[in-house]
Amino acid sequence: MKPYFSTPDIVVCPDGQYRRAVYGFGPYIADYLEQVLLAGVVQGWCPRCTAHRDNLDHDERATRRTQEHRILVQQFDHTVVWDEYGYVGNITPFTDDFPRADIHELLSPDLLHQLIKGTFKDHVVTWVLAYLTKKHGESRANEIIDDIDRRIAAVPLFPGLRRFPEGRRFKQWTGDDPKALMKVILPAIAGHVPPRMVRCVADLLEFTYLARRNVFDNDTLDRLDTALQYFHENRTVFVEEGVREKEISLPRQHSLKHYRMLIEEFGAPNGLCSSITEAKHIRAVKQPWRRSSKYEPLGQMLVTNQRQDKLAAAYDEFSSRGMLQTGDLINIHVDRAVLENSEKQNSAVGASENEDDGEAVDGDIIAEVKLARTHARGYPRHLGDLADALDEPQLNEYIARFTGFGSESIIPPSPHSMPPLTFPA
């Protein structure tokens, strides 16, 4: 594809017309650790601007990083490049080999890791918890957190609000909990922390909800800047209360300063959030890894994904043949005790599977397949022998009837004469 970044390629457009196209890179979706690696920037620095790591939000000399700037400063000694400019001297971004491509300009905003899980959950909520412990001691702080839990549990039913009947202690937040708790956090902590600390959380929530909009105009962008300014002013309360020992200079919070510029360049951050790829990452990597033996898991994970793809393809094929409609020819009766035992096994890993989840999946889910953690052993591999082992003499007819690929030697009986398929206990 690289030649077509400078030489037009003849492509067929959706309207059926042939046109000449020149390709180019678009926004690159990545979390902070991936961004600094891609940009060849030292961790703790901003991959988009030259602000010093010790004063990210107030460095008046900071300018936007560019490919030309990085190539220029890399002429210095590697130690100077590392300490003064935040570049890793021996890393060259992949975009250097393509025309009109600058990795520092392509990095997109990330609502999930920069705002929701980063600034809100990992920073502000952690600081509030640290303040309670520092101010009141661990024992009294636990009592206050229990009261916060009671307030969260008391939230009434309302459209768009997720209820937590048992509350939610700060250290047990997983999955989409931070987004749901953002909506009820203010009244839960009011009275337990200083008013300025509450205003700091409110300013961050204002910024978050503005940034999550699907449509932006100049007024919205101005309100975004105002909310960020107030947040920067009020977050100093954590320094004054001794929660933070020095001036706050954190890359994920600093990234919020670039949101207006990035929105003007790329559009609404909702369409560029890493949660889009996070959901795919969970299905393709995390869940297959948990189903593996954990010893040389890569091959097992690939097999799991292949089987999932084949099952999905089989579902589409069977649906197109009308074989999965109501009143299927085969009635499978499964012992309820087996189902209950399966639910217990699934719930044992339920909490860990929810960790680090992305956005909730929109729309209806047609089906979900959960593979066994280990394959059943001792069963014959040939269909006839399997039928004898299961004591199911009509297994051939069942399979021929279900798949629709019957042979001359197999004449499926009438559905009304077929007894329900049962499995041995």
RODO-2510 file (C-alpha; in nm, 4 decimals, decimal comma):
residues 425
     n   res          X          Y          Z
     1     m     0,0000     0,0000     0,0000
     2     k     0,2927     0,2358     0,0619
     3     p     0,3404     0,3212    -0,3123
     4     y    -0,0170     0,4496    -0,3248
     5     f     0,0576     0,7115    -0,0582
     6     s     0,2185     0,9119    -0,3408
     7     t     0,0949     0,7433    -0,6617
     8     p    -0,2823     0,7227    -0,7282
     9     d    -0,4497     0,3826    -0,7164
    10     i    -0,7509     0,2943    -0,9332
    11     v    -1,0336     0,1871    -0,7004
    12     v    -1,4037     0,1042    -0,7343
    13     c    -1,6165     0,3437    -0,5278
    14     p    -1,9486     0,2490    -0,3623
    15     d    -2,1391     0,4087    -0,6537
    16     g    -1,9696     0,1683    -0,8960
    17     q    -1,7471     0,4330    -1,0541
    18     y    -1,3702     0,3964    -1,0924
    19     r    -1,1624     0,6763    -0,9424
    20     r    -0,7998     0,7500    -0,8656
    21     a    -0,7235     0,7571    -0,4915
    22     v    -0,4180     0,8506    -0,2879
    23     y    -0,4074     0,6919     0,0559
    24     g    -0,3070     0,8397     0,3903
    25     f    -0,3113     0,7518     0,7598
    26     g    -0,6005     0,8528     0,9832
    27     p    -0,6272     0,8810     1,3638
    28     y    -0,4371     0,6153     1,5584
    29     i    -0,6360     0,4739     1,8548
    30     a    -0,4098     0,3768     2,1471
    31     d    -0,3793     0,4182     2,5232
    32     y    -0,0984     0,6227     2,6799
    33     l     0,1618     0,3444     2,7060
    34     e     0,1088     0,2537     2,3419
    35     q     0,1228     0,6203     2,2394
    36     v     0,4632     0,6890     2,3948
    37     l     0,5990     0,3670     2,2429
    38     l     0,4690     0,4567     1,8957
    39     a     0,5988     0,8140     1,9181
    40     g     0,9380     0,7202     2,0628
    41     v     0,8715     0,9384     2,3698
    42     v     0,9894     0,8735     2,7247
    43     q     0,7157     0,7597     2,9620
    44     g     0,5949     1,0516     3,1732
    45     w     0,6190     1,2998     2,8846
    46     c     0,3430     1,4077     2,6481
    47     p     0,3554     1,2397     2,3036
    48     r     0,1917     1,5465     2,1404
    49     c     0,3789     1,8472     2,2851
    50     t     0,7184     1,9343     2,4302
    51     a     0,5955     2,0316     2,7796
    52     h     0,8476     1,9198     3,0436
    53     r     0,7418     1,6157     3,2435
    54     d     0,7719     1,8079     3,5732
    55     n     0,5382     2,0874     3,4589
    56     l     0,3154     1,9444     3,1889
    57     d     0,0174     2,1781     3,2291
    58     h     0,1976     2,5100     3,2830
    59     d     0,5094     2,4931     3,0649
    60     e     0,4864     2,8148     2,8595
    61     r     0,7688     2,7031     2,6289
    62     a     0,5801     2,3941     2,5140
    63     t     0,5091     2,3555     2,1427
    64     r     0,3563     2,0779     1,9367
    65     r     0,5848     1,7853     1,8611
    66     t     0,6521     1,7255     1,4933
    67     q     0,8560     1,4833     1,2908
    68     e     1,0966     1,7621     1,1936
    69     h     1,1464     1,8669     1,5580
    70     r     1,2236     1,5097     1,6650
    71     i     1,4756     1,4578     1,3833
    72     l     1,6439     1,7886     1,4718
    73     v     1,6869     1,7279     1,8457
    74     q     1,8071     1,3714     1,7891
    75     q     2,1291     1,5228     1,6592
    76     f     2,2222     1,5876     2,0230
    77     d     2,3596     1,3340     2,2680
    78     h     2,1061     1,0659     2,3640
    79     t     2,1211     1,1710     2,7295
    80     v     2,0276     1,5295     2,6421
    81     v     1,7520     1,4118     2,4085
    82     w     1,6102     1,1911     2,6873
    83     d     1,6354     1,4385     2,9784
    84     e     1,5559     1,7679     2,8037
    85     y     1,3164     1,6721     2,5242
    86     g     1,1684     1,3391     2,6323
    87     y     1,2650     1,1441     2,3198
    88     v     1,4051     0,7914     2,3063
    89     g     1,7013     0,8416     2,0774
    90     n     1,7118     0,4958     1,9187
    91     i     1,3411     0,4635     1,8275
    92     t     1,2085     0,5723     1,4893
    93     p     0,8262     0,5826     1,4493
    94     f     0,6859     0,3771     1,1622
    95     t     0,5261     0,6879     1,0097
    96     d     0,8695     0,8239     0,9141
    97     d     0,8669     0,5878     0,6144
    98     f     0,5401     0,7284     0,4755
    99     p     0,4687     1,0662     0,3126
   100     r     0,2350     1,3140     0,4875
   101     a     0,2407     1,1040     0,8062
   102     d     0,3421     1,2315     1,1506
   103     i     0,2699     1,0059     1,4479
   104     h     0,2524     1,3057     1,6830
   105     e    -0,0416     1,4425     1,4834
   106     l    -0,2193     1,1089     1,4348
   107     l    -0,2603     1,0090     1,8016
   108     s    -0,6290     1,0426     1,8911
   109     p    -0,7958     1,1225     2,2269
   110     d    -0,8918     0,8262     2,4448
   111     l    -1,1970     0,8766     2,6658
   112     l    -1,1699     0,5363     2,8300
   113     h    -0,8111     0,5424     2,9568
   114     q    -0,7486     0,9175     2,9786
   115     l    -1,0753     1,0358     3,1325
   116     i    -1,2922     0,7595     3,2752
   117     k    -1,0379     0,5093     3,4070
   118     g    -0,7399     0,7449     3,4150
   119     t    -0,8221     1,0883     3,5535
   120     f    -1,1474     0,9934     3,7290
   121     k    -1,0960     0,6428     3,8694
   122     d    -0,7183     0,6093     3,9062
   123     h    -0,6466     0,9703     4,0068
   124     v    -0,9353     1,1674     4,1592
   125     v    -1,1195     0,8798     4,3283
   126     t    -0,7911     0,7390     4,4622
   127     w    -0,7000     1,0831     4,5964
   128     v    -1,0380     1,1168     4,7699
   129     l    -0,9825     0,7806     4,9377
   130     a    -0,6300     0,8843     5,0398
   131     y    -0,7665     1,2099     5,1835
   132     l    -1,0196     1,0238     5,3988
   133     t    -0,7482     0,7931     5,5334
   134     k    -0,5034     1,0786     5,5971
   135     k    -0,7648     1,3008     5,7599
   136     h    -0,9555     1,0505     5,9742
   137     g    -0,7352     0,7422     6,0034
   138     e    -0,7996     0,4038     5,8481
   139     s    -1,0734     0,2918     6,0878
   140     r    -1,2829     0,6086     6,0586
   141     a    -1,2154     0,6240     5,6837
   142     n    -1,3661     0,2751     5,6420
   143     e    -1,6772     0,3916     5,8286
   144     i    -1,7093     0,6903     5,5935
   145     i    -1,6672     0,4670     5,2890
   146     d    -1,9419     0,2413     5,4274
   147     d    -2,1668     0,5469     5,4532
   148     i    -2,0800     0,6397     5,0926
   149     d    -2,1810     0,2841     4,9967
   150     r    -2,5146     0,3282     5,1743
   151     r    -2,5780     0,6503     4,9824
   152     i    -2,4958     0,4822     4,6516
   153     a    -2,7211     0,1866     4,7370
   154     a    -3,0067     0,4279     4,8199
   155     v    -3,0179     0,5729     4,4674
   156     p    -3,3774     0,5220     4,3408
   157     l    -3,4733     0,3648     4,0110
   158     f    -3,4481     0,6083     3,7213
   159     p    -3,3926     0,5704     3,3467
   160     g    -3,0201     0,5857     3,2682
   161     l    -2,9084     0,5223     3,6272
   162     r    -2,7524     0,1908     3,7221
   163     r    -2,8327     0,0744     4,0731
   164     f    -2,5810    -0,0746     4,3156
   165     p    -2,7975    -0,2365     4,5865
   166     e    -2,4909    -0,3297     4,7915
   167     g    -2,2941    -0,0129     4,7207
   168     r    -1,9512    -0,0192     4,5595
   169     r    -1,6307     0,0276     4,7578
   170     f    -1,3674     0,2287     4,5738
   171     k    -1,1202    -0,0590     4,5487
   172     q    -1,3773    -0,2951     4,3926
   173     w    -1,4678    -0,0916     4,0857
   174     t    -1,4454    -0,3014     3,7694
   175     g    -1,5648    -0,2895     3,4099
   176     d    -1,8161    -0,0149     3,3414
   177     d    -1,8584     0,0752     3,7104
   178     p    -1,6727     0,4105     3,6799
   179     k    -1,9094     0,5392     3,4104
   180     a    -2,2151     0,4369     3,6132
   181     l    -2,0782     0,5754     3,9419
   182     m    -1,9927     0,9099     3,7824
   183     k    -2,3652     0,9832     3,7855
   184     v    -2,4057     0,9390     4,1614
   185     i    -2,0620     1,0194     4,3054
   186     l    -2,1276     1,3851     4,3951
   187     p    -2,4127     1,3368     4,6469
   188     a    -2,2327     1,0285     4,7812
   189     i    -1,9178     1,2168     4,8875
   190     a    -2,0780     1,5528     4,9756
   191     g    -2,0258     1,6301     5,3453
   192     h    -1,7410     1,3829     5,3823
   193     v    -1,4810     1,5876     5,1906
   194     p    -1,4169     1,9636     5,1672
   195     p    -1,6521     2,1596     4,9357
   196     r    -1,3643     2,2507     4,7068
   197     m    -1,2872     1,8823     4,6592
   198     v    -1,6499     1,8244     4,5604
   199     r    -1,6251     2,1122     4,3113
   200     c    -1,3102     1,9558     4,1665
   201     v    -1,4959     1,6298     4,1019
   202     a    -1,7906     1,8258     3,9586
   203     d    -1,5617     2,0136     3,7181
   204     l    -1,4110     1,6869     3,5970
   205     l    -1,7566     1,5364     3,5450
   206     e    -1,8626     1,8467     3,3498
   207     f    -1,5594     1,8082     3,1239
   208     t    -1,6226     1,4341     3,0820
   209     y    -1,9865     1,4663     2,9808
   210     l    -1,9077     1,7477     2,7387
   211     a    -1,6248     1,5435     2,5823
   212     r    -1,8558     1,2427     2,5383
   213     r    -2,1002     1,4342     2,3212
   214     n    -2,1543     1,3265     1,9623
   215     v    -2,1900     1,6811     1,8255
   216     f    -1,9727     1,9844     1,9031
   217     d    -1,9984     2,3543     1,8237
   218     n    -1,7863     2,6513     1,9304
   219     d    -1,9973     2,7056     2,2420
   220     t    -1,9442     2,3445     2,3537
   221     l    -1,5697     2,3727     2,2965
   222     d    -1,5593     2,6951     2,5000
   223     r    -1,7455     2,5231     2,7842
   224     l    -1,4974     2,2346     2,7586
   225     d    -1,2052     2,4730     2,8067
   226     t    -1,3795     2,6473     3,0985
   227     a    -1,4500     2,3183     3,2779
   228     l    -1,0866     2,2141     3,2368
   229     q    -0,9639     2,5494     3,3720
   230     y    -1,1823     2,5162     3,6831
   231     f    -1,0663     2,1567     3,7311
   232     h    -0,7015     2,2652     3,7227
   233     e    -0,7736     2,5401     3,9771
   234     n    -0,9653     2,3192     4,2196
   235     r    -0,7464     2,0075     4,2008
   236     t    -0,4785     2,1948     4,3966
   237     v    -0,6875     2,1142     4,7039
   238     f    -0,5274     1,7689     4,7023
   239     v    -0,1840     1,9319     4,7283
   240     e    -0,3006     2,1651     5,0052
   241     e    -0,4490     1,8740     5,2018
   242     g    -0,1248     1,6760     5,1750
   243     v    -0,2618     1,4041     4,9481
   244     r    -0,0148     1,5061     4,6758
   245     e     0,3319     1,6099     4,7856
   246     k     0,4122     1,8271     4,4831
   247     e     0,2501     2,0035     4,1902
   248     i     0,0310     1,7737     3,9832
   249     s     0,1922     1,6838     3,6503
   250     l     0,0394     1,3662     3,5109
   251     p     0,0339     1,2723     3,1399
   252     r    -0,3230     1,1429     3,1322
   253     q    -0,4566     1,4597     3,2964
   254     h    -0,2359     1,6743     3,0756
   255     s    -0,3826     1,5079     2,7651
   256     l    -0,7120     1,6864     2,8397
   257     k    -0,5489     2,0146     2,7336
   258     h    -0,5275     1,8816     2,3781
   259     y    -0,8920     1,7748     2,3516
   260     r    -1,0180     2,0926     2,1865
   261     m    -0,7512     2,0775     1,9165
   262     l    -0,8050     1,7046     1,8618
   263     i    -1,1830     1,7454     1,8406
   264     e    -1,1381     2,0170     1,5794
   265     e    -0,9088     1,7873     1,3796
   266     f    -1,0718     1,4440     1,4213
   267     g    -1,4282     1,5063     1,5364
   268     a    -1,6115     1,3694     1,8416
   269     p    -1,3883     1,1513     2,0674
   270     n    -1,6724     0,8989     2,1001
   271     g    -1,5781     0,7629     1,7593
   272     l    -1,2094     0,7280     1,8479
   273     c    -1,2201     0,5759     2,1957
   274     s    -1,0060     0,2707     2,2678
   275     s    -1,3187     0,0987     2,4030
   276     i    -1,4022     0,0252     2,0372
   277     t    -1,1044    -0,2092     2,0142
   278     e    -1,1173    -0,3072     2,3827
   279     a    -1,4362    -0,5104     2,3330
   280     k    -1,2719    -0,7001     2,0449
   281     h    -0,9579    -0,7483     2,2549
   282     i    -1,1615    -0,9100     2,5332
   283     r    -1,3320    -1,1598     2,3003
   284     a    -1,0260    -1,2402     2,0889
   285     v    -0,7512    -1,2392     2,3535
   286     k    -0,8607    -1,2218     2,7185
   287     q    -1,1407    -1,4804     2,7139
   288     p    -0,9499    -1,7369     2,5016
   289     w    -0,6492    -1,6939     2,7328
   290     r    -0,8620    -1,7679     3,0402
   291     r    -0,9949    -2,0831     2,8706
   292     s    -0,6434    -2,2047     2,7930
   293     s    -0,4212    -2,4136     3,0199
   294     k    -0,1940    -2,1049     3,0583
   295     y     0,0988    -2,3157     2,9310
   296     e     0,2067    -2,2059     2,5813
   297     p    -0,1417    -2,0549     2,5397
   298     l    -0,1023    -1,8936     2,1957
   299     g    -0,1877    -2,2055     1,9955
   300     q    -0,4834    -2,2820     2,2222
   301     m    -0,6118    -1,9244     2,1852
   302     l    -0,5889    -1,9459     1,8063
   303     v    -0,7831    -2,2733     1,8065
   304     t    -1,0501    -2,1171     2,0287
   305     n    -1,0901    -1,8221     1,7918
   306     q    -1,1036    -2,0537     1,4906
   307     r    -1,3771    -2,2614     1,6515
   308     q    -1,5723    -1,9482     1,7428
   309     d    -1,5506    -1,8295     1,3812
   310     k    -1,6630    -2,1685     1,2509
   311     l    -1,9564    -2,1766     1,4918
   312     a    -2,0592    -1,8274     1,3825
   313     a    -2,0350    -1,9313     1,0162
   314     a    -2,2381    -2,2454     1,0895
   315     y    -2,5012    -2,0350     1,2620
   316     d    -2,5351    -1,8114     0,9553
   317     e    -2,5514    -2,1146     0,7256
   318     f    -2,8144    -2,2917     0,9358
   319     s    -3,0181    -1,9722     0,9684
   320     s    -3,0163    -1,9179     0,5915
   321     r    -3,1506    -2,2727     0,5482
   322     g    -3,4290    -2,2089     0,7990
   323     m    -3,2939    -2,4728     1,0343
   324     l    -3,2877    -2,2595     1,3498
   325     q    -3,6471    -2,1425     1,3523
   326     t    -3,9007    -2,2101     1,6262
   327     g    -3,9930    -2,5774     1,6435
   328     d    -3,6557    -2,7256     1,5555
   329     l    -3,6556    -3,0910     1,4616
   330     i    -3,4299    -3,1857     1,7499
   331     n    -3,5368    -3,1243     2,1067
   332     i    -3,2410    -3,1328     2,3419
   333     h    -3,3235    -3,1910     2,7069
   334     v    -3,0449    -3,1006     2,9471
   335     d    -3,0571    -3,1869     3,3137
   336     r    -3,1181    -2,8725     3,5205
   337     a    -2,8437    -2,9787     3,7618
   338     v    -2,5939    -2,9628     3,4745
   339     l    -2,7021    -2,6054     3,3951
   340     e    -2,6735    -2,4986     3,7579
   341     n    -2,3259    -2,6506     3,7860
   342     s    -2,2221    -2,4675     3,4676
   343     e    -2,3511    -2,1371     3,6079
   344     k    -2,1448    -2,1875     3,9250
   345     q    -1,8294    -2,2468     3,7204
   346     n    -1,8930    -1,9378     3,5102
   347     s    -1,9599    -1,7175     3,8139
   348     a    -1,6245    -1,8186     3,9659
   349     v    -1,4448    -1,6207     3,6962
   350     g    -1,7166    -1,3610     3,6438
   351     a    -1,5483    -1,0857     3,8429
   352     s    -1,2127    -1,1209     3,6701
   353     e    -1,3733    -1,1309     3,3226
   354     n    -1,5352    -0,7940     3,3855
   355     e    -1,2078    -0,6200     3,4649
   356     d    -1,0879    -0,3614     3,2164
   357     d    -1,3925    -0,3986     2,9925
   358     g    -1,4676    -0,1369     2,7316
   359     e    -1,8030     0,0078     2,6303
   360     a    -2,1216    -0,1972     2,6554
   361     v    -2,2195    -0,3667     2,3291
   362     d    -2,5000    -0,1798     2,1562
   363     g    -2,7881    -0,3633     1,9907
   364     d    -2,9148    -0,7198     2,0258
   365     i    -2,6770    -1,0108     2,0727
   366     i    -2,7858    -1,2966     1,8464
   367     a    -2,5994    -1,5713     2,0284
   368     e    -2,3041    -1,6365     2,2506
   369     v    -2,0957    -1,9525     2,2623
   370     k    -1,8956    -2,0577     2,5663
   371     l    -1,6536    -2,3412     2,4963
   372     a    -1,5673    -2,6023     2,7555
   373     r    -1,2437    -2,5362     2,9403
   374     t    -1,1258    -2,8934     2,8684
   375     h    -1,2452    -3,1345     2,6005
   376     a    -1,4295    -3,4488     2,7009
   377     r    -1,2078    -3,7543     2,6871
   378     g    -1,2825    -4,1194     2,6141
   379     y    -1,5498    -4,0704     2,3467
   380     p    -1,5192    -4,2416     2,0047
   381     r    -1,4245    -4,0252     1,7076
   382     h    -1,6507    -4,2033     1,4533
   383     l    -2,0218    -4,1290     1,4392
   384     g    -2,1428    -4,4880     1,4521
   385     d    -1,9275    -4,5725     1,7515
   386     l    -2,0345    -4,2475     1,9205
   387     a    -2,4017    -4,3394     1,8746
   388     d    -2,3363    -4,6738     2,0487
   389     a    -2,1419    -4,5081     2,3296
   390     l    -2,4231    -4,2579     2,3920
   391     d    -2,6848    -4,5320     2,3576
   392     e    -2,8535    -4,3176     2,0946
   393     p    -2,9146    -4,5455     1,7925
   394     q    -3,0877    -4,2678     1,5941
   395     l    -2,7940    -4,0252     1,6199
   396     n    -2,7225    -4,0626     1,2462
   397     e    -3,0778    -3,9642     1,1602
   398     y    -3,0726    -3,6703     1,3994
   399     i    -2,7537    -3,5276     1,2490
   400     a    -2,8688    -3,5861     0,8910
   401     r    -3,1998    -3,4175     0,9692
   402     f    -3,0349    -3,1192     1,1416
   403     t    -2,7645    -3,0517     0,8852
   404     g    -2,9794    -3,1194     0,5794
   405     f    -2,7032    -3,3306     0,4233
   406     g    -2,8744    -3,6694     0,4334
   407     s    -2,7503    -3,9540     0,2120
   408     e    -2,9312    -4,2346     0,0344
   409     s    -2,8421    -4,4698     0,3147
   410     i    -3,0022    -4,2405     0,5743
   411     i    -3,3739    -4,1702     0,5393
   412     p    -3,4752    -3,9359     0,8220
   413     p    -3,7996    -4,0374     0,9872
   414     s    -4,0907    -3,8021     1,0335
   415     p    -4,0378    -3,5398     1,3057
   416     h    -4,3487    -3,6617     1,4842
   417     s    -4,2015    -4,0096     1,5174
   418     m    -3,8671    -3,8921     1,6516
   419     p    -3,8294    -3,9090     2,0307
   420     p    -3,6530    -3,6205     2,2032
   421     l    -3,2747    -3,6450     2,2186
   422     t    -3,1475    -3,7046     2,5705
   423     f    -2,7982    -3,7224     2,7096
   424     p    -2,6806    -3,9788     2,9653
   425     a    -2,6458    -3,8425     3,3164
***
